[in-house]
Amino acid sequence: MGAAGERFAALWLADQGLVELGSNVSVAGGEIDLIMSDHGRRVAVEVRSVSTGDDPIDAVDPVKRAHVARIAARAGMSRVDLVGVGFRPWGVEIHWVPG
């Protein structure tokens, strides 16, 4: 489900005008799910996918957010966005929280 969520997120962000630069990129201390460009700014994207009725953004707790922010800063990212992908009985729901 994680890989499918990342693909949905990348495609959805592309529809919003961002350009994908990489996925599952290893950096010092961890991995960045997606690296996107937003008008020349490099953006690290943490993607969470759920199949329950919960909001997928809630699955990114403060500890995980801080970890992603640290590794994104080490990799020279301008900001960190969160994208939640909910696989629902009626389709796919996307929640985007720009950094």
C-alpha atoms as one frame of an Amber mdcrd trajectory, in Angstrom:
protein
   0.000   0.000   0.000   2.908   2.383   0.728   4.326   2.275  -2.806   0.868
   2.789  -4.313   0.278   5.735  -1.992   3.563   7.314  -3.015   2.691   6.985
  -6.711  -0.763   8.535  -6.147   0.880  11.347  -4.164   3.501  12.014  -6.855
   0.886  12.123  -9.614  -1.440  14.328  -7.573   1.371  16.748  -6.703   2.346
  16.868 -10.390  -1.250  17.916 -11.143  -0.714  20.748  -8.634   2.343  21.949
 -10.600   5.210  20.258  -8.726   7.836  18.238 -10.594   9.081  14.897  -9.293
  12.857  14.733  -8.891  13.120  11.392  -7.093  11.431   8.805  -4.921  12.619
   6.731  -1.976  15.840   8.720  -1.856  18.385   7.608   0.746  19.956  10.464
   2.651  22.116  10.614   5.760  19.949   9.298   8.581  17.011   8.018   6.594
  14.948   8.100   3.435  12.781  10.742   1.796   9.630   9.359   0.180   9.485
  11.936  -2.615  11.632  14.856  -3.667   9.701  17.384  -5.694  10.454  20.783
  -7.186   8.022  23.643  -6.615   9.036  26.613  -8.773  12.694  25.732  -8.305
  12.441  25.000  -4.574  13.377  21.458  -3.541  10.647  19.898  -1.420  10.876
  16.751   0.690   7.541  14.942   0.846   6.575  12.452   3.540   3.727  10.232
   2.348   1.433   8.229   4.598  -1.191   5.825   3.321  -4.125   4.334   5.216
  -7.054   2.126   4.330  -9.074   2.900   7.455 -11.417   5.845   7.859  -8.712
   7.785   9.708  -7.071  10.896   8.328  -3.714   9.710   6.935  -1.996  12.928
   8.056  -2.675  11.877  11.651  -0.407   8.869  11.036   2.588  11.231  10.906
   3.243  11.846  14.591   5.410  14.732  15.876   8.453  12.466  16.297   8.254
  11.354  12.639   7.711  14.946  11.489  10.828  16.072  13.364  12.865  13.178
  11.934  11.806  14.005   8.369  12.588  17.688   8.934  16.109  16.828  10.153
  16.974  14.587   7.222  15.396  17.022   4.745  17.524  19.857   6.133  20.655
  17.697   5.772  19.692  17.043   2.149  19.258  20.762   1.390  15.480  20.796
   1.018  13.661  24.139   1.147  10.601  22.710   2.890   8.884  19.529   4.014
   5.353  18.694   2.868   3.095  15.958   4.177   0.764  14.043   1.891  -1.799
  11.623   3.245  -3.359   9.089   0.904  -6.568   7.441   2.048  -7.701   4.370
   0.148 -11.473   4.499   0.630 -14.269   2.233  -0.614 -15.334   5.043  -2.982
 -11.826   5.908  -4.239  -8.637   7.671  -3.204  -8.554  10.716  -0.939  -5.521
  13.012  -0.843  -4.631  15.423   1.967  -1.723  17.771   1.308  -0.097  19.870
   4.024   2.536  22.115   2.428   5.465  22.985   4.693
